[in-house]
Amino acid sequence: MQRATLKRRAAMWPAEILDRIADEGTWRTDGATLTVHSHRVEGLDLTASTPLSDNGVPTAAQRFLGTDPQLIQRLRSAPVADTAAVASLNIDAEIPGAPLEVHVEITMVRQDDNFTDVLAVIETVCSLPLVGKAIESGAQPHIKDMISVSLDRLSDL
């Protein structure tokens, strides 16, 4: 298992961040399709499918994939009130065909009226014997970059 941590600050409340994540427009930039199963007030539950370009897939994982690889993400949080100072979001992601599991836990803590600290803990796991660690190591920078770009979009809003 490989682990990485990212930190950002966003000028929004945790509920606003979750609402932005559940907005289809947020995902359009990446060409993703979004299915919202429930919204933040009930407990956020959504699935996003994002097409991956060849440079978006680690070289070690490309041999497992067919044409038109997709990143499938399932995002979930407990119910969050509009003025909640704390929220968390769990993301489970996979590229069908690739022997790699990704789990991201995002914690959002409102510090004052100006910003929310956002902490993302990323874990990648590959269960293949002998080459699993190499696949995890090769995938980790790509996954970290993808999540970093997504967090940057939120913190810049």
N, CA, C and O of each residue as an XYZ file, in Angstrom:
628
protein
N       0.833     -1.177      0.000
C       0.000      0.000      0.000
C       0.881      1.244      0.000
O       1.855      1.338      0.746
N       0.517      2.191     -0.849
C       1.195      3.487     -0.900
C       0.243      4.529     -0.314
O      -0.969      4.437     -0.505
N       0.773      5.499      0.384
C      -0.049      6.529      1.015
C       0.544      7.904      0.723
O       1.762      8.086      0.726
N      -0.349      8.876      0.469
C       0.065     10.261      0.244
C      -0.965     11.178      0.890
O      -2.116     10.789      1.088
N      -0.547     12.392      1.216
C      -1.421     13.368      1.843
C      -1.333     14.682      1.084
O      -0.248     15.119      0.699
N      -2.486     15.307      0.874
C      -2.560     16.624      0.250
C      -3.337     17.557      1.169
O      -4.281     17.134      1.836
N      -2.939     18.831      1.202
C      -3.637     19.825      2.017
C      -3.959     21.039      1.159
O      -3.166     21.447      0.310
N      -5.128     21.605      1.393
C      -5.545     22.830      0.709
C      -6.382     23.656      1.668
O      -6.795     23.189      2.729
N      -6.622     24.904      1.263
C      -7.566     25.775      1.958
C      -8.576     26.250      0.934
O      -8.223     26.608     -0.190
N      -9.813     26.248      1.327
C     -10.885     26.688      0.435
C     -11.684     27.788      1.120
O     -11.911     27.751      2.330
N     -12.104     28.763      0.330
C     -12.872     29.883      0.862
C     -14.366     29.564      0.834
O     -15.185     30.395      0.441
N     -14.707     28.347      1.258
C     -16.096     27.900      1.301
C     -16.312     27.089      2.571
O     -15.358     26.612      3.186
N     -17.568     26.939      2.954
C     -17.940     26.053      4.048
C     -17.879     24.611      3.541
O     -17.988     24.382      2.337
N     -17.708     23.637      4.438
C     -17.701     22.235      4.004
C     -18.937     21.855      3.173
O     -18.813     21.131      2.186
N     -20.117     22.332      3.560
C     -21.341     22.026      2.803
C     -21.262     22.573      1.380
O     -21.718     21.925      0.438
N     -20.689     23.753      1.224
C     -20.543     24.336     -0.116
C     -19.586     23.504     -0.972
O     -19.806     23.335     -2.171
N     -18.535     22.992     -0.357
C     -17.586     22.143     -1.088
C     -18.286     20.877     -1.567
O     -18.135     20.484     -2.723
N     -19.048     20.239     -0.688
C     -19.767     19.023     -1.067
C     -20.802     19.310     -2.155
O     -20.967     18.514     -3.079
N     -21.496     20.442     -2.048
C     -22.468     20.805     -3.089
C     -21.773     21.020     -4.427
O     -22.299     20.639     -5.472
N     -20.609     21.621     -4.395
C     -19.842     21.841     -5.627
C     -19.402     20.504     -6.224
O     -19.429     20.327     -7.442
N     -19.002     19.577     -5.377
C     -18.603     18.255     -5.856
C     -19.780     17.542     -6.511
O     -19.599     16.806     -7.481
N     -20.983     17.755     -5.986
C     -22.176     17.099     -6.528
C     -22.761     17.825     -7.736
O     -23.763     17.377     -8.293
N     -22.155     18.933     -8.150
C     -22.639     19.705     -9.296
C     -22.046     19.126    -10.582
O     -20.830     18.984    -10.710
N     -22.909     18.801    -11.513
C     -22.459     18.210    -12.773
C     -21.446     19.096    -13.504
O     -20.545     18.584    -14.168
N     -21.586     20.400    -13.389
C     -20.667     21.329    -14.042
C     -19.234     21.185    -13.564
O     -18.301     21.445    -14.324
N     -19.046     20.781    -12.332
C     -17.707     20.575    -11.785
C     -16.976     19.467    -12.531
O     -15.754     19.513    -12.671
N     -17.709     18.483    -13.007
C     -17.128     17.312    -13.650
C     -16.987     17.459    -15.156
O     -16.247     16.704    -15.785
N     -17.688     18.422    -15.739
C     -17.663     18.581    -17.206
C     -16.270     18.849    -17.754
O     -15.938     18.397    -18.849
N     -15.457     19.575    -17.009
C     -14.101     19.907    -17.451
C     -13.315     18.659    -17.830
O     -12.520     18.678    -18.771
N     -13.540     17.580    -17.097
C     -12.817     16.332    -17.339
C     -13.568     15.392    -18.276
O     -13.109     14.278    -18.531
N     -14.717     15.829    -18.793
C     -15.515     14.980    -19.680
C     -16.218     13.848    -18.956
O     -16.563     12.840    -19.572
N     -16.434     14.001    -17.662
C     -17.024     12.942    -16.846
C     -18.540     12.950    -16.928
O     -19.164     13.973    -17.211
N     -19.110     11.794    -16.676
C     -20.548     11.694    -16.474
C     -20.776     11.460    -14.989
O     -19.995     10.779    -14.324
N     -21.855     12.032    -14.486
C     -22.119     12.017    -13.052
C     -23.510     11.477    -12.794
O     -24.471     11.873    -13.454
N     -23.617     10.576    -11.836
C     -24.912     10.087    -11.375
C     -24.985     10.381     -9.887
O     -24.193      9.862     -9.101
N     -25.944     11.219     -9.506
C     -26.131     11.562     -8.098
C     -27.222     10.656     -7.543
O     -28.369     10.706     -7.988
N     -26.860      9.833     -6.575
C     -27.809      8.921     -5.934
C     -28.523      9.619     -4.781
O     -29.709      9.376     -4.554
N     -27.823     10.479     -4.052
C     -28.431     11.316     -3.019
C     -27.543     12.540     -2.810
O     -26.347     12.513     -3.098
N     -28.142     13.597     -2.311
C     -27.437     14.869     -2.126
C     -26.912     15.009     -0.696
O     -27.149     14.158      0.161
N     -26.209     16.082     -0.475
C     -25.518     16.329      0.793
C     -26.436     16.234      2.004
O     -26.048     15.641      3.011
N     -27.631     16.795      1.942
C     -28.516     16.828      3.099
C     -28.894     15.418      3.550
O     -29.020     15.163      4.748
N     -29.074     14.498      2.596
C     -29.390     13.101      2.927
C     -28.136     12.274      3.170
O     -28.214     11.166      3.700
N     -27.022     12.787      2.800
C     -25.765     12.040      2.783
C     -25.364     11.889      1.331
O     -26.004     11.151      0.583
N     -24.321     12.576      0.930
C     -23.899     12.580     -0.470
C     -23.517     11.176     -0.921
O     -22.786     10.462     -0.234
N     -24.022     10.798     -2.080
C     -23.681      9.510     -2.681
C     -23.751      9.709     -4.184
O     -24.831      9.924     -4.735
N     -22.605      9.638     -4.851
C     -22.591      9.821     -6.296
C     -21.530      8.948     -6.941
O     -20.576      8.500     -6.304
N     -21.737      8.724     -8.234
C     -20.791      7.956     -9.038
C     -20.378      8.810    -10.223
O     -21.224      9.392    -10.901
N     -19.085      8.884    -10.470
C     -18.560      9.637    -11.610
C     -17.717      8.704    -12.471
O     -16.945      7.890    -11.965
N     -17.880      8.839    -13.769
C     -17.101      8.060    -14.727
C     -16.358      9.043    -15.627
O     -16.970      9.845    -16.333
N     -15.040      8.966    -15.590
C     -14.202      9.909    -16.320
C     -13.330      9.168    -17.325
O     -12.624      8.229    -16.955
N     -13.370      9.580    -18.602
C     -12.478      8.946    -19.577
C     -11.027      9.309    -19.270
O     -10.731     10.419    -18.830
N     -10.136      8.361    -19.510
C      -8.710      8.586    -19.266
C      -7.949      8.592    -20.579
O      -8.165      7.746    -21.447
N      -7.062      9.553    -20.705
C      -6.171      9.570    -21.864
C      -4.992      8.647    -21.568
O      -4.801      8.225    -20.427
N      -4.207      8.337    -22.586
C      -3.059      7.452    -22.381
C      -2.092      7.995    -21.338
O      -1.519      7.229    -20.563
N      -1.908      9.317    -21.316
C      -0.981      9.875    -20.325
C      -1.612      9.946    -18.929
O      -0.916     10.248    -17.959
N      -2.931      9.671    -18.811
C      -3.590      9.634    -17.516
C      -3.546      8.269    -16.863
O      -3.986      8.105    -15.725
N      -3.020      7.291    -17.575
C      -2.927      5.932    -17.055
C      -1.451      5.576    -16.890
O      -0.677      5.694    -17.840
N      -1.057      5.141    -15.695
C       0.342      4.759    -15.508
C       0.741      3.661    -16.490
O      -0.057      2.776    -16.800
N       1.966      3.722    -16.972
C       2.476      2.762    -17.944
C       2.306      1.326    -17.456
O       1.954      0.437    -18.231
N       2.556      1.106    -16.171
C       2.463     -0.249    -15.624
C       1.035     -0.786    -15.680
O       0.837     -2.000    -15.719
N       0.040      0.097    -15.684
C      -1.358     -0.348    -15.689
C      -1.938     -0.433    -17.092
O      -2.971     -1.077    -17.278
N      -1.317      0.188    -18.080
C      -1.887      0.240    -19.427
C      -2.095     -1.136    -20.045
O      -3.034     -1.323    -20.819
N      -1.262     -2.076    -19.730
C      -1.386     -3.402    -20.343
C      -2.626     -4.155    -19.876
O      -3.031     -5.125    -20.517
N      -3.240     -3.725    -18.765
C      -4.432     -4.390    -18.249
C      -5.722     -3.816    -18.833
O      -6.794     -4.392    -18.648
N      -5.628     -2.702    -19.526
C      -6.818     -1.971    -19.947
C      -7.148     -2.203    -21.406
O      -6.276     -2.484    -22.228
N      -8.424     -2.079    -21.703
C      -8.861     -2.127    -23.089
C      -8.819     -0.725    -23.678
O      -8.166      0.169    -23.141
N      -9.520     -0.548    -24.780
C      -9.605      0.775    -25.368
C     -10.563      1.616    -24.536
O     -11.448      1.085    -23.866
N     -10.384      2.900    -24.583
C     -11.226      3.858    -23.864
C     -11.326      3.574    -22.363
O     -12.426      3.356    -21.854
N     -10.206      3.572    -21.652
C     -10.267      3.322    -20.208
C     -11.022      4.434    -19.476
O     -10.998      5.596    -19.882
N     -11.682      4.054    -18.401
C     -12.477      4.972    -17.587
C     -12.021      4.902    -16.131
O     -11.638      3.840    -15.640
N     -12.066      6.020    -15.466
C     -11.885      6.078    -14.025
C     -13.283      6.144    -13.421
O     -14.036      7.078    -13.698
N     -13.631      5.163    -12.603
C     -14.933      5.120    -11.948
C     -14.718      5.483    -10.477
O     -13.927      4.851     -9.777
N     -15.435      6.509    -10.025
C     -15.303      6.961     -8.644
C     -16.656      6.888     -7.947
O     -17.676      7.274     -8.519
N     -16.664      6.401     -6.731
C     -17.860      6.412     -5.887
C     -17.540      7.322     -4.715
O     -16.613      7.053     -3.951
N     -18.307      8.405     -4.569
C     -18.079      9.399     -3.535
C     -19.233      9.359     -2.544
O     -20.398      9.347     -2.942
N     -18.909      9.337     -1.241
C     -19.940      9.260     -0.206
C     -19.554     10.088      1.011
O     -18.388     10.166      1.399
N     -20.580     10.704      1.601
C     -20.399     11.409      2.865
C     -21.649     11.214      3.710
O     -22.718     10.892      3.191
N     -21.507     11.408      5.000
C     -22.656     11.423      5.898
C     -23.439     12.714      5.636
O     -22.906     13.628      5.006
N     -24.679     12.810      6.098
C     -25.425     14.063      5.935
C     -24.656     15.237      6.553
O     -24.047     15.108      7.615
N     -24.700     16.383      5.866
C     -23.979     17.576      6.317
C     -24.916     18.774      6.234
O     -25.493     19.046      5.181
N     -25.067     19.490      7.350
C     -25.902     20.691      7.408
C     -25.189     21.864      6.749
O     -23.968     21.850      6.594
N     -25.950     22.871      6.366
C     -25.388     24.042      5.686
C     -24.266     24.705      6.464
O     -23.282     25.146      5.870
N     -24.394     24.784      7.788
C     -23.404     25.501      8.596
C     -22.488     24.563      9.372
O     -21.832     24.992     10.322
N     -22.431     23.301      8.988
C     -21.536     22.361      9.672
C     -20.086     22.799      9.501
O     -19.661     23.196      8.416
N     -19.344     22.717     10.588
C     -17.943     23.140     10.555
C     -17.006     22.005     10.133
O     -15.842     22.240      9.809
N     -17.525     20.772     10.138
C     -16.700     19.609      9.811
C     -17.488     18.689      8.880
O     -18.692     18.498      9.049
N     -16.801     18.132      7.912
C     -17.404     17.133      7.021
C     -16.296     16.232      6.507
O     -15.121     16.598      6.502
N     -16.700     15.042      6.074
C     -15.731     14.146      5.452
C     -16.358     13.535      4.214
O     -17.579     13.416      4.106
N     -15.510     13.154      3.294
C     -15.923     12.565      2.032
C     -15.005     11.383      1.760
O     -13.783     11.501      1.844
N     -15.604     10.243      1.433
C     -14.828      9.055      1.079
C     -14.978      8.796     -0.406
O     -16.082      8.852     -0.947
N     -13.868      8.515     -1.059
C     -13.858      8.214     -2.485
C     -13.194      6.857     -2.685
O     -12.067      6.629     -2.246
N     -13.909      5.968     -3.353
C     -13.337      4.703     -3.789
C     -13.275      4.767     -5.302
O     -14.277      5.064     -5.953
N     -12.119      4.494     -5.863
C     -11.939      4.641     -7.310
C     -11.265      3.414     -7.891
O     -10.483      2.727     -7.233
N     -11.599      3.163     -9.160
C     -10.981      2.061     -9.877
C     -10.961      2.383    -11.363
O     -11.743      3.193    -11.860
N     -10.054      1.732    -12.043
C     -10.021      1.731    -13.507
C     -10.330      0.287    -13.878
O      -9.473     -0.585    -13.733
N     -11.560      0.019    -14.362
C     -11.915     -1.376    -14.661
C     -10.853     -2.059    -15.521
O     -10.450     -1.555    -16.569
N     -10.418     -3.215    -15.043
C      -9.377     -3.969    -15.728
C      -8.013     -3.809    -15.077
O      -7.162     -4.689    -15.209
N      -7.791     -2.710    -14.381
C      -6.503     -2.475    -13.719
C      -6.541     -3.069    -12.315
O      -7.537     -2.904    -11.609
N      -5.499     -3.744    -11.902
C      -5.479     -4.391    -10.579
C      -5.078     -3.407     -9.475
O      -4.157     -3.667     -8.701
N      -5.779     -2.286     -9.416
C      -5.409     -1.230     -8.490
C      -6.659     -0.671     -7.834
O      -7.638     -0.362     -8.514
N      -6.628     -0.542     -6.520
C      -7.710      0.072     -5.774
C      -7.208      1.382     -5.185
O      -6.074      1.473     -4.717
N      -8.067      2.395     -5.215
C      -7.713      3.698     -4.672
C      -8.791      4.109     -3.682
O      -9.984      4.037     -3.974
N      -8.357      4.535     -2.527
C      -9.275      5.060     -1.532
C      -8.755      6.431     -1.099
O      -7.571      6.601     -0.810
N      -9.662      7.396     -1.062
C      -9.299      8.749     -0.632
C     -10.264      9.164      0.471
O     -11.480      9.059      0.316
N      -9.725      9.624      1.560
C     -10.547     10.174      2.633
C     -10.243     11.666      2.729
O      -9.110     12.069      2.991
N     -11.269     12.468      2.514
C     -11.115     13.922      2.558
C     -11.830     14.446      3.797
O     -13.009     14.169      4.017
N     -11.102     15.197      4.592
C     -11.660     15.815      5.786
C     -11.645     17.326      5.586
O     -10.641     17.901      5.164
N     -12.781     17.963      5.897
C     -12.917     19.412      5.755
C     -13.253     20.001      7.118
O     -14.222     19.590      7.755
N     -12.451     20.963      7.563
C     -12.659     21.588      8.861
C     -12.658     23.103      8.678
O     -11.677     23.690      8.221
N     -13.771     23.715      9.041
C     -13.897     25.180      8.945
C     -13.093     25.801     10.066
O     -13.332     25.510     11.238
N     -12.134     26.660      9.718
C     -11.263     27.277     10.713
C     -11.834     28.583     11.267
O     -11.738     28.843     12.466
N     -12.408     29.378     10.423
C     -13.061     30.626     10.828
C     -13.964     31.047      9.678
O     -14.256     30.231      8.804
N     -14.410     32.289      9.653
C     -15.314     32.735      8.591
C     -14.622     32.888      7.243
O     -15.286     33.194      6.253
N     -13.328     32.687      7.174
C     -12.600     32.919      5.932
C     -12.247     31.675      5.131
O     -12.191     31.737      3.903
N     -12.005     30.536      5.799
C     -11.551     29.380      5.028
C     -11.834     28.055      5.725
O     -12.115     27.993      6.922
N     -11.750     27.003      4.924
C     -11.874     25.623      5.396
C     -10.596     24.883      5.019
O     -10.155     24.935      3.871
N     -10.010     24.202      5.984
C      -8.865     23.339      5.697
C      -9.381     22.043      5.096
O     -10.333     21.449      5.602
N      -8.745     21.609      4.012
C      -9.122     20.374      3.332
C      -7.899     19.452      3.339
O      -6.831     19.810      2.840
N      -8.077     18.268      3.912
C      -6.995     17.288      3.998
C      -7.444     16.027      3.274
O      -8.491     15.460      3.589
N      -6.650     15.591      2.305
C      -6.945     14.365      1.561
C      -5.853     13.337      1.842
O      -4.669     13.612      1.648
N      -6.254     12.159      2.297
C      -5.337     11.043      2.513
C      -5.649     10.016      1.432
O      -6.767      9.508      1.343
N      -4.646      9.719      0.613
C      -4.804      8.859     -0.558
C      -4.082      7.537     -0.308
O      -2.911      7.520      0.070
N      -4.792      6.435     -0.523
C      -4.176      5.114     -0.416
C      -4.373      4.365     -1.728
O      -5.477      4.325     -2.271
N      -3.302      3.776     -2.230
C      -3.386      2.931     -3.422
C      -2.915      1.530     -3.036
O      -1.919      1.360     -2.333
N      -3.658      0.535     -3.515
C      -3.351     -0.850     -3.186
C      -3.461     -1.700     -4.444
O      -4.438     -1.610     -5.186
N      -2.451     -2.523     -4.672
C      -2.473     -3.498     -5.763
C      -2.171     -4.860     -5.158
O      -1.152     -5.047     -4.493
N      -3.068     -5.805     -5.398
C      -2.937     -7.118     -4.764
C      -2.148     -8.130     -5.589
O      -2.020     -9.282     -5.175
N      -1.616     -7.732     -6.743
C      -0.849     -8.683     -7.561
C       0.464     -9.048     -6.876
O       1.189     -8.170     -6.409
N       0.766    -10.327     -6.816
C       2.051    -10.722     -6.228
C       3.212    -10.286     -7.127
O       3.063    -10.191     -8.345
N       4.315    -10.035     -6.540
C       5.579     -9.678     -7.192
C       5.582     -8.283     -7.803
O       6.532     -7.533     -7.575
N       4.568     -7.902     -8.565
C       4.586     -6.600     -9.250
C       3.664     -5.572     -8.599
O       3.611     -4.426     -9.044
N       2.943     -5.963     -7.558
C       1.983     -5.064     -6.922
C       2.589     -3.766     -6.434
O       2.041     -2.689     -6.667
N       3.715     -3.867     -5.759
C       4.378     -2.651     -5.228
C       4.820     -1.728     -6.359
O       4.736     -0.507     -6.229
N       5.289     -2.298     -7.460
C       5.720     -1.480     -8.600
C       4.528     -0.761     -9.221
O       4.642      0.400     -9.616
N       3.395     -1.432     -9.310
C       2.196     -0.803     -9.864
C       1.718      0.309     -8.929
O       1.365      1.395     -9.389
N       1.704      0.047     -7.628
C       1.318      1.085     -6.660
C       2.234      2.299     -6.779
O       1.765      3.435     -6.833
N       3.540      2.054     -6.818
C       4.505      3.152     -6.907
C       4.361      3.933     -8.205
O       4.482      5.158     -8.212
N       4.104      3.230     -9.303
C       3.929      3.896    -10.588
C       2.636      4.686    -10.667
O       2.583      5.735    -11.309
N       1.593      4.187    -10.016
C       0.288      4.851    -10.071
C       0.186      6.030     -9.110
O      -0.511      7.002     -9.400
N       0.858      5.959     -7.992
C       0.698      6.969     -6.941
C       0.900      8.407     -7.438
O       0.064      9.255     -7.126
N       1.957      8.730     -8.190
C       2.120     10.114     -8.653
C       0.970     10.571     -9.568
O       0.540     11.722     -9.493
N       0.477      9.676    -10.426
C      -0.630     10.026    -11.313
C      -1.891     10.320    -10.510
O      -2.586     11.305    -10.760
N      -2.171      9.465     -9.558
C      -3.368      9.630     -8.742
C      -3.253     10.891     -7.892
O      -4.210     11.655     -7.771
N      -2.107     11.098     -7.318
C      -1.881     12.291     -6.504
C      -2.061     13.559     -7.347
O      -2.663     14.528     -6.883
N      -1.551     13.559     -8.568
C      -1.709     14.712     -9.453
C      -3.172     14.962     -9.799
O      -3.623     16.107     -9.802
N      -3.922     13.887    -10.094
C      -5.340     14.035    -10.434
C      -6.122     14.628     -9.267
O      -6.947     15.521     -9.462
N      -5.872     14.143     -8.072
C      -6.582     14.651     -6.900
C      -6.133     16.064     -6.579
O      -6.942     16.893     -6.163
N      -4.864     16.343     -6.767
C      -4.343     17.688     -6.533
C      -5.030     18.711     -7.447
O      -5.415     19.790     -6.996
N      -5.178     18.369     -8.718
C      -5.863     19.266     -9.663
C      -7.304     19.498     -9.221
O      -7.791     20.628     -9.251
N      -7.985     18.434     -8.812
C      -9.365     18.569     -8.357
C      -9.461     19.444     -7.116
O     -10.349     20.292     -7.027
N      -8.565     19.253     -6.162
C      -8.573     20.094     -4.952
C      -8.240     21.539     -5.277
O      -8.813     22.455     -4.687
N      -7.318     21.755     -6.213
C      -6.981     23.118     -6.619
C      -8.194     23.835     -7.201
O      -8.405     25.019     -6.940
N      -8.985     23.119     -7.986
C     -10.199     23.722     -8.551
C     -11.137     24.176     -7.437
O     -11.718     25.259     -7.514
N     -11.282     23.358     -6.412
C     -12.168     23.718     -5.307
C     -11.613     24.873     -4.496
O     -12.355     25.783     -4.128
N     -10.319     24.850     -4.213
C      -9.749     25.904     -3.372
C      -9.675     27.245     -4.095
O      -9.584     28.289     -3.450
N      -9.713     27.229     -5.430
C      -9.661     28.474     -6.183
C     -11.027     29.135     -6.348
O     -11.112     30.276     -6.801
N     -12.078     28.438     -5.990
C     -13.425     28.973     -6.189
C     -13.728     30.081     -5.218
O     -14.822     30.645     -5.246
